[in-house]
């Protein structure tokens, strides 16, 4: 297919940065009243049912409720590019833990440092260090604190300092609303009902004018440079996340504004860089979402629910090996 030139229709300028006079209005209608006759669990279930029934819906939702909301999330869609079976697997890794802690720190820096404590340093294989850390964690639990490893604590300090030193990043963060939740129906009638609903938790969102909503996502990474982060965008499916969330922005009644990433490296000297998604990046993300949904539909139609489909698959040599073989000897089929 022929792609559009990327930067003609979506280019960055100062006008895309947030204006402190623009606030995102959350209607009181979006706040679900409590029913005193229901248990806490029953109230939450009722709240989620009302949100789904009201879709497209936007508002504030706590993390636990968001996790329980039965709707497609961007991480599941990314996983479907491999297979729906892989998409259902969710593993907590050190990098995800670091990203989660950084997210909390950036959103509530004062309370973060009050609630988190740095564990003792040392070789974790040492008996004395193990005992010291165990005692420290027990004391933290008594005091209502969260123990964080010394290495991760120091990384967070360095990363936060780098973000604070970036004026564009801070301008976006200071004027944005954090944790805006979107819920919408994709309208894809070929999908079962449980896979038609979508959800998105926007890290940071700010208005450009009256009807245009821009979104910023915070990413910890190994390489925040332009070329390095570009690879991360497509290796880790950040383009899919951006396209999915922007679909939600439009479904919930806004015009899709600019999508930006605040990328900060997780190793010294913790450099920070703000990047934005071009129209071409978002278009690629949409195409990859379409492919993921095709995989999901194929999976749902297979009675045996096989990861890679029911058909036997032919293996042809890829272009790079054909090029390599050309150097050996003539082959009629090449």
C-alpha positions as CSV (number, residue, x, y, z in Angstrom):
1,X,0.0,0.0,0.0
2,X,1.0,3.6,-0.5
3,X,1.6,5.5,2.7
4,X,0.9,9.2,3.2
5,X,3.9,11.5,3.8
6,X,4.0,11.7,7.6
7,X,4.7,15.2,8.6
8,X,2.5,17.4,6.4
9,X,-0.7,17.1,8.4
10,X,0.7,16.4,11.9
11,X,3.6,18.6,12.8
12,X,4.6,19.9,16.2
13,X,4.5,23.5,17.2
14,X,4.1,25.5,20.5
15,X,0.4,25.7,19.8
16,X,0.1,21.9,20.6
17,X,1.4,22.4,24.1
18,X,-1.2,22.7,26.9
19,X,-2.8,26.0,27.8
20,X,-3.5,26.4,31.5
21,X,-6.9,28.0,30.7
22,X,-8.2,24.8,29.1
23,X,-9.6,22.2,31.5
24,X,-11.1,18.8,30.8
25,X,-14.7,18.9,32.0
26,X,-15.9,15.7,33.6
27,X,-19.7,15.7,33.8
28,X,-21.2,14.8,37.2
29,X,-23.4,12.4,35.2
30,X,-20.3,10.3,34.8
31,X,-20.0,9.7,38.5
32,X,-22.1,6.7,39.4
33,X,-24.1,7.1,42.7
34,X,-23.6,4.5,45.4
35,X,-26.4,2.1,46.4
36,X,-26.2,1.7,50.1
37,X,-28.1,-1.6,50.0
38,X,-25.3,-3.3,48.0
39,X,-22.0,-4.7,49.3
40,X,-18.8,-2.9,48.2
41,X,-18.2,-5.6,45.6
42,X,-21.8,-5.4,44.4
43,X,-21.6,-1.6,44.1
44,X,-18.4,-1.9,42.0
45,X,-20.1,-4.5,39.7
46,X,-23.1,-2.3,39.3
47,X,-20.9,0.7,38.6
48,X,-19.0,-1.2,35.8
49,X,-22.2,-2.4,34.3
50,X,-23.5,1.2,34.1
51,X,-20.3,2.4,32.5
52,X,-20.5,-0.2,29.8
53,X,-24.1,0.6,29.2
54,X,-23.3,4.3,28.9
55,X,-20.5,3.8,26.4
56,X,-19.0,5.9,24.9
57,X,-18.0,7.0,28.4
58,X,-15.2,9.1,29.8
59,X,-14.5,9.9,33.4
60,X,-12.4,9.0,36.5
61,X,-12.1,5.4,37.5
62,X,-9.8,3.9,40.2
63,X,-7.2,1.4,39.1
64,X,-8.9,-1.7,40.6
65,X,-12.2,-0.9,38.9
66,X,-10.4,-0.2,35.6
67,X,-8.7,-3.6,35.8
68,X,-12.0,-5.4,36.4
69,X,-13.8,-3.6,33.6
70,X,-14.6,-6.3,30.9
71,X,-13.2,-4.5,27.8
72,X,-10.3,-4.8,25.4
73,X,-7.1,-3.1,26.5
74,X,-4.2,-2.1,24.3
75,X,-1.9,-4.7,25.8
76,X,-4.3,-7.5,24.8
77,X,-4.6,-6.1,21.3
78,X,-0.8,-6.0,21.0
79,X,-0.6,-9.6,22.2
80,X,-3.1,-10.7,19.5
81,X,-0.5,-9.8,16.8
82,X,1.2,-13.0,17.9
83,X,-1.9,-14.9,19.1
84,X,-4.9,-14.4,21.4
85,X,-3.5,-17.2,23.6
86,X,-0.3,-15.2,24.1
87,X,-2.3,-12.0,24.6
88,X,-4.1,-13.6,27.6
89,X,-0.7,-14.1,29.4
90,X,0.3,-11.1,31.5
91,X,3.7,-11.2,33.3
92,X,5.0,-8.6,35.7
93,X,8.7,-7.8,34.9
94,X,11.2,-5.5,36.6
95,X,10.8,-3.0,33.7
96,X,7.0,-2.9,34.1
97,X,7.4,-2.5,37.9
98,X,9.8,0.4,37.3
99,X,7.4,2.0,34.8
100,X,4.5,1.6,37.3
101,X,6.5,3.2,40.1
102,X,7.6,6.1,37.8
103,X,4.0,6.7,36.8
104,X,3.0,7.0,40.5
105,X,5.9,9.3,41.2
106,X,5.2,11.7,38.3
107,X,1.5,11.9,39.2
108,X,2.0,12.4,42.9
109,X,5.6,13.2,43.7
110,X,5.1,14.5,47.3
111,X,3.1,11.5,48.5
112,X,5.3,9.1,46.6
113,X,8.4,9.9,48.6
114,X,6.4,9.8,51.9
115,X,5.0,6.3,51.1
116,X,8.1,4.6,49.7
117,X,11.3,3.8,51.5
118,X,14.8,2.8,50.2
119,X,15.9,-0.7,51.1
120,X,19.4,-1.3,52.5
121,X,22.1,-1.7,49.9
122,X,24.4,-4.7,49.5
123,X,24.8,-8.1,47.8
124,X,21.5,-9.8,48.0
125,X,23.2,-13.2,48.2
126,X,24.8,-12.2,51.6
127,X,23.0,-13.6,54.7
128,X,23.4,-10.3,56.6
129,X,22.0,-8.3,53.7
130,X,19.0,-10.7,53.3
131,X,18.2,-10.4,57.1
132,X,18.6,-6.6,57.0
133,X,16.2,-6.3,54.1
134,X,13.7,-8.7,55.7
135,X,13.7,-6.7,58.9
136,X,13.5,-3.4,56.9
137,X,10.4,-4.7,55.0
138,X,8.7,-5.8,58.2
139,X,9.2,-2.4,59.7
140,X,7.9,-0.7,56.5
141,X,4.8,-2.9,56.6
142,X,4.2,-1.8,60.2
143,X,4.6,1.8,59.3
144,X,2.4,1.6,56.2
145,X,5.4,2.1,53.8
146,X,6.3,0.4,50.6
147,X,9.9,-0.9,50.4
148,X,11.7,-0.3,47.1
149,X,15.1,-1.8,46.3
150,X,18.0,0.6,46.5
151,X,18.8,0.3,42.8
152,X,15.2,1.0,41.7
153,X,14.9,3.8,44.2
154,X,18.0,5.5,42.9
155,X,16.8,5.1,39.3
156,X,13.5,6.7,40.1
157,X,15.2,9.7,41.7
158,X,17.5,10.1,38.7
159,X,14.6,9.7,36.2
160,X,12.3,12.1,38.0
161,X,15.1,14.7,38.2
162,X,15.7,14.4,34.5
163,X,11.9,14.9,33.7
164,X,11.8,18.0,36.0
165,X,14.7,19.4,34.1
166,X,12.9,19.2,30.7
167,X,10.7,22.3,30.3
168,X,8.5,20.8,27.5
169,X,7.8,17.7,29.6
170,X,7.0,19.7,32.7
171,X,4.7,22.1,30.8
172,X,2.7,19.1,29.5
173,X,2.6,17.4,33.0
174,X,1.6,20.5,35.0
175,X,-1.3,21.3,32.8
176,X,-2.6,17.8,32.1
177,X,-5.3,15.8,33.8
178,X,-4.0,12.4,34.9
179,X,-5.8,9.0,34.6
180,X,-8.8,9.9,32.3
181,X,-10.6,6.6,31.5
182,X,-12.3,6.1,28.1
183,X,-14.8,3.3,27.3
184,X,-16.3,2.7,23.9
185,X,-17.8,0.2,21.5
186,X,-15.7,-0.6,18.4
187,X,-18.9,-1.3,16.4
188,X,-17.3,-4.4,14.9
189,X,-20.2,-6.7,14.5
190,X,-18.0,-9.6,13.5
191,X,-16.6,-9.7,17.0
192,X,-18.5,-11.3,20.0
193,X,-20.0,-8.7,22.4
194,X,-17.3,-9.3,25.0
195,X,-14.6,-8.2,22.5
196,X,-16.4,-5.2,21.1
197,X,-16.0,-3.0,24.1
198,X,-12.7,-1.1,24.5
199,X,-11.0,0.7,27.3
200,X,-8.1,3.1,27.7
201,X,-6.5,4.8,30.7
202,X,-4.8,7.9,29.5
203,X,-1.7,8.8,31.5
204,X,-2.0,12.5,30.8
205,X,-4.5,14.4,28.7
206,X,-4.9,18.1,27.9
207,X,-7.3,20.2,25.7
208,X,-6.3,22.2,22.7
209,X,-9.2,24.6,22.2
210,X,-12.7,23.5,23.0
211,X,-13.1,20.1,21.4
212,X,-9.6,18.8,20.7
213,X,-7.9,16.4,23.2
214,X,-4.2,15.7,23.2
215,X,-2.6,12.8,25.1
216,X,0.8,12.2,26.6
217,X,2.2,8.8,27.7
218,X,5.1,8.4,30.0
219,X,7.6,5.7,29.0
220,X,10.8,4.4,30.7
221,X,13.2,3.0,28.2
222,X,16.8,2.0,27.4
223,X,17.3,4.6,24.7
224,X,15.3,7.9,24.6
225,X,17.3,9.2,21.6
226,X,15.2,9.9,18.4
227,X,16.6,6.8,16.6
228,X,16.5,4.6,19.7
229,X,13.0,5.4,20.8
230,X,11.7,5.1,17.3
231,X,12.8,1.4,17.4
232,X,11.1,1.0,20.8
233,X,7.8,2.4,19.4
234,X,7.5,-0.3,16.8
235,X,9.2,-3.1,18.7
236,X,7.0,-2.7,21.8
237,X,3.8,-1.6,20.0
238,X,3.6,1.9,21.3
239,X,2.1,2.9,17.9
240,X,-0.7,0.4,18.5
241,X,-1.4,1.9,22.0
242,X,-1.4,5.4,20.5
243,X,-3.8,4.5,17.7
244,X,-6.1,2.6,20.0
245,X,-6.3,5.4,22.6
246,X,-6.9,8.0,19.9
247,X,-9.7,5.9,18.5
248,X,-11.2,6.1,22.0
249,X,-10.7,9.9,22.2
250,X,-12.7,10.3,19.0
251,X,-15.4,7.7,20.0
252,X,-15.9,9.7,23.2
253,X,-16.7,12.9,21.3
254,X,-13.4,14.8,21.1
255,X,-11.2,15.6,18.1
256,X,-7.9,13.7,18.3
257,X,-5.1,16.1,19.0
258,X,-1.4,15.4,19.4
259,X,0.0,12.1,20.8
260,X,3.3,12.6,22.7
261,X,5.6,10.4,24.6
262,X,7.8,11.5,27.5
263,X,10.6,9.0,27.2
264,X,13.2,8.8,30.0
265,X,16.1,6.3,30.2
266,X,16.3,4.0,33.1
267,X,20.1,4.1,33.4
268,X,22.5,7.0,34.1
269,X,22.6,9.8,33.2
270,X,18.7,9.2,32.8
271,X,18.2,11.5,29.8
272,X,14.7,12.6,28.9
273,X,13.2,13.4,25.5
274,X,9.7,14.3,24.3
275,X,8.6,12.7,21.1
276,X,5.3,12.9,19.2
277,X,3.5,10.4,16.9
278,X,3.1,11.5,13.2
279,X,0.0,10.7,11.2
280,X,2.0,7.9,9.5
281,X,2.9,6.3,12.9
282,X,-0.8,6.4,13.9
283,X,-1.8,4.9,10.5
284,X,0.7,2.1,11.0
285,X,-0.8,1.5,14.5
286,X,-4.3,1.3,13.0
287,X,-3.2,-1.3,10.4
288,X,-1.6,-3.4,13.1
289,X,-4.7,-3.2,15.2
290,X,-6.7,-4.5,12.2
291,X,-4.3,-7.4,11.8
292,X,-4.6,-8.2,15.5
293,X,-8.4,-8.2,15.3
294,X,-8.2,-10.5,12.2
295,X,-6.2,-12.9,14.3
296,X,-8.7,-12.7,17.1
297,X,-11.6,-13.4,14.8
298,X,-9.8,-16.4,13.3
299,X,-9.1,-17.7,16.7
300,X,-12.7,-17.3,17.8
301,X,-13.9,-19.2,14.8
302,X,-11.6,-22.1,15.4
303,X,-13.3,-24.7,17.7
304,X,-10.0,-26.0,19.0
305,X,-8.7,-22.5,19.7
306,X,-5.2,-23.0,18.2
307,X,-2.8,-20.1,18.6
308,X,-1.7,-20.0,14.9
309,X,-4.8,-21.2,13.1
310,X,-6.0,-24.5,11.8
311,X,-4.3,-24.6,8.4
312,X,-0.9,-26.2,7.6
313,X,1.6,-23.5,6.9
314,X,4.1,-23.5,4.0
315,X,7.7,-22.2,4.7
316,X,9.4,-20.2,2.0
317,X,12.9,-18.8,2.4
318,X,12.9,-15.1,3.4
319,X,14.5,-12.5,1.2
320,X,17.6,-12.2,3.2
321,X,18.5,-15.9,2.9
322,X,17.7,-15.8,-0.9
323,X,20.1,-12.9,-1.2
324,X,22.7,-14.9,0.8
325,X,22.3,-18.0,-1.4
326,X,22.8,-15.9,-4.6
327,X,26.4,-15.5,-3.5
328,X,26.9,-19.3,-3.4
329,X,25.7,-20.6,-6.8
330,X,23.0,-20.0,-9.5
331,X,19.6,-21.4,-8.5
332,X,16.9,-21.5,-11.2
333,X,14.1,-20.5,-8.8
334,X,15.9,-17.4,-7.6
